[in-house]
Amino acid sequence: MIAIAAMLFLRYLWLTFLIILAPIVWLFWVIPALESQWNKWWNKFFQWVFFAPAVSFFIYLALAIVAKGNDFA
């Protein structure tokens, strides 16, 4: 659980950094030579945005299995 908390904190830091850079990076979308940087930023942004819902789902799944106990066997 400590590792998951650390990863969620890291997610918070990354998203803060990416959102601060967003106005600058959006200019890269307009400049064709820098479009690859726009794509890198966008991919990294989606990676960190969808991390928490995925982790939350697996934590919920694990807790639901533990709560059911031997009903799954």
C-alpha positions in Angstrom: 0.0 0.0 0.0 2.9 2.3 0.7 4.2 1.7 -2.9 0.8 2.5 -4.3 0.6 5.7 -2.3 4.1 6.7 -3.5 3.1 6.1 -7.1 -0.1 8.1 -6.7 2.0 11.0 -5.2 4.4 10.7 -8.1 1.3 10.9 -10.4 0.3 14.1 -8.7 3.7 15.6 -9.2 3.8 14.6 -12.9 0.3 15.9 -13.6 1.1 19.2 -11.9 4.2 19.5 -14.0 2.4 18.6 -17.3 -0.5 21.0 -16.6 1.9 23.8 -15.9 3.6 23.1 -19.2 0.4 22.7 -21.1 0.1 26.3 -22.5 3.7 26.1 -23.9 3.2 22.6 -25.3 0.0 23.6 -27.0 2.0 26.0 -29.1 4.0 23.0 -30.3 0.8 21.6 -31.9 0.7 24.6 -34.2 4.4 24.4 -35.3 4.9 21.4 -37.5 8.6 20.9 -36.6 7.6 20.5 -32.9 4.6 18.3 -33.4 6.5 15.2 -32.1 7.0 17.0 -28.8 3.2 17.7 -28.7 2.6 13.9 -29.2 5.1 13.0 -26.4 3.4 15.4 -24.0 0.0 14.1 -24.9 1.0 10.5 -24.5 2.6 11.1 -21.1 -0.5 13.1 -20.0 -2.9 10.3 -20.8 -0.6 7.8 -19.2 -0.7 9.6 -15.9 -4.4 10.6 -16.1 -5.5 7.0 -16.5 -3.1 5.6 -13.9 -5.3 6.4 -10.8 -8.5 4.8 -12.2 -6.6 1.7 -13.2 -5.0 1.4 -9.7 -8.3 2.1 -8.0 -10.0 -0.6 -10.0 -7.4 -3.2 -9.0 -7.5 -2.2 -5.3 -11.3 -2.5 -5.4 -11.1 -5.9 -7.1 -8.6 -7.1 -4.5 -10.7 -5.8 -1.6 -13.9 -7.4 -3.1 -12.1 -10.7 -3.4 -10.9 -10.5 0.2 -14.4 -9.5 1.4 -16.0 -12.5 -0.2 -13.5 -14.8 1.4 -14.0 -18.4 0.3 -17.1 -17.8 -1.7 -15.0 -17.7 -4.9 -13.5 -21.2 -4.3 
